Amino acid sequence: MIEKNKQVDHNLIPWVIYTEPEIAWVGMSEQAVKRAGVDYKRGLFPYAATGRVLAAGTPAGSVKIISDANTDRVMGVHIVGRSASELIGEAVTVVTFEVSTEDIAKTAHAHPTLSEALHEAALDVDNLAIHKVVPRKH
């Protein structure tokens, strides 16, 4: 049952800027997490590594996930790119229900889709992204 008269948590509101490319976020920014003194991890996945945006010819953008380094709870998600306004909904659910990056990584995402970028960013928190090109160390 939905609680009535509950206070609005502005940290759980999806913010969207309808530009080209779109910008969307929910939760804390990396700067806010730093200011709060929270030990955190970051996963970043470029749109250009997803087949869907490459096929559409719109490879500009990325998904960034900020998670608590101790609990793995997702604290913020930031998306820049095509359909960011559509993708932020899953991220709002993730932040609202204190989902971990491991939970996102274990959740199947259809291929090829834009939502895979969120999945890959979650994997990247632990340097496990499947489609991200990582430069070799010499």
N, C-alpha and C positions, 0 to 999 in steps of 0.2 A: 504494500500500500504506500502511496506517495504521501510524504509528510506535508502538512499544510503550515503556512506561516514560517517556513524555514528561511533563514538568512541566505542571501545570495553570496556565494564564494566567487569573487571576481577572478580568482586564479583559475577557475574552471570554465570560464567563458571563452569560446573560440573567437579570436580576433582575426579579421581578414581585411586585407587591402586589395581592392580589385584593380590592380594594375596589370601590366603585361611585362614580365611574368607576375602572377599573383603571389602574395605574401600572406602566410597564415601562421598563427602560433597559439599555443595554450600552455599554461603553467609558467614556470619560472624561466627567465633567460639565464644564459651562462654567467653573465655579469652579476645578476641578482644572487645566484648560487654562490659565486665567489665572495660577494659582500657578506653573505650570511655565514661564511666560514665553513660551509659544508664540503666534505671531501666528496668529489664527484668524478664520474667518467662521462665521456662524450663519444657518441657514434655519429659519423657523418657519411652520407651516401649520396653521390652525385647522380642527378637525373640521367646524365649522359651514359650511365652504365645500365640503363633499363631498355630493353628492346622496344617497349611500347612507345616511349618518347622518341626514340631514334626513328622508328617507323613513321611517326607523325611529323618528324622534322622539327621537334621542339625540345632539344636537349638541354636548354639552359635551366639550371636550378639544382636544388639539393634538399635532403631531409636531415635534420640534426636532432638527436635525442640526447637529453641530459638526464643522467640517473645518479642516484645516491650510490657512492662507491661501497658502502657498507651493507645496504639492504637491497640494492639493485632496483629499487622503486623508481619509476620514471617520474621525473620532476618537471620536465618541460619538453615540448616538441615544437620545432620551428621548420616550416616548409616554405621554400621559395621555388616557384615553377608552375608549369601548366596544371590546372585543376587543384591547386593547393586548397582552395575553398571547399572542394569536395572531399579531399583526403583528411582534412583536419578533424572530421567527425570521429573517426576511429581513434585518433590521438586524444580527443576529449574524453572518450570512454576510458582509455588507458590511464590518463592522469586522474580522473575522477575516482576510479576504483583501485588506485594504487597498484597497478599492474607492474610487473618487473620486465626488464628487457628479455630475460630468459623466457617468460611467458609469451611475449611477442614472437621471439625466435622459434618457439615450439608450435606456433599457430600457422597453419597452412594458408598461404596467400596464392591466389590464382596467378598463372604465368601465361603470357606476359601481361602485366598490369602495372599501373602506376603505384598501386598499394604495396607492391613488392619493395618499393624504395623505403617504406617504413620498416618492413621486415628486415631488409638489408642493413638499415641504420641501427636497428636493435642488435643484429649480429656484429656490427662493426664496433659496438661498445667494448667487446672483448676481442677485437681484431679477427673476427670470424666471417666477415662478409663474403658471400660466394661470388658475386659478380664484379666486385670492386677491384680495379687494377692497383696493386700495391707495388711501388718502385722497389727494385731489388737493392739490397745493401751490398756494396763491393768491398 
